[in-house]
Amino acid sequence: MATGKLTKLKRLVASEGAAVTCISARSWISREARDPSLLVNVSANALCLFRVADDSGTLKLRRRFPIRQRDWNVHSSFCPLISFRQGACVVTGSEDMCVYFFEIERDSRACCVNKLQGHGAPVLDVCFNYDESLLASSDASGLVIIWKREKKAGLSV
């Protein structure tokens, strides 16, 4: 029976000397990647995806995505529904005023599958609605943009 007690398992320095600005957990990413995962934004121009390797909490770096992040608290998110349709994805803000979608499963370095432009300041946060038909992004100037996913002809989204 679960007691609710938490026990510290492991400690990890995600990036030496760089702040962690966002952390998001997922019990599994896609049908192909069933290990628990952590998505970590670090102020060292990187978005890191860690795999929880065992029950003792050992973390292994799975992917490192290049984003502009040094001075601002940038956040990211897993894309659960897109992951079932098009491969496992994550979405993140960036200090270069863009929103990026990265595919997790691609082996190549060119894993950016979409880049949204429209902000005039660093993009600090991103958030989907319940069915991922809308994405909200916010920036350092106070602007919020609502993005709507287009439906492809003949396909239901």
Secondary structure by P-SEA (a helix, b strand, c coil): ccccbbbbcccccccccccccbbbbbcccccccccbbbbbbccccbbbbbbbccccccccccccccccccccbbbbbbbaaaaacccccccccccccbbbbbbccccccccccccccccccccccccccccccbbbbbcccbbbbbbbbbbcccccc
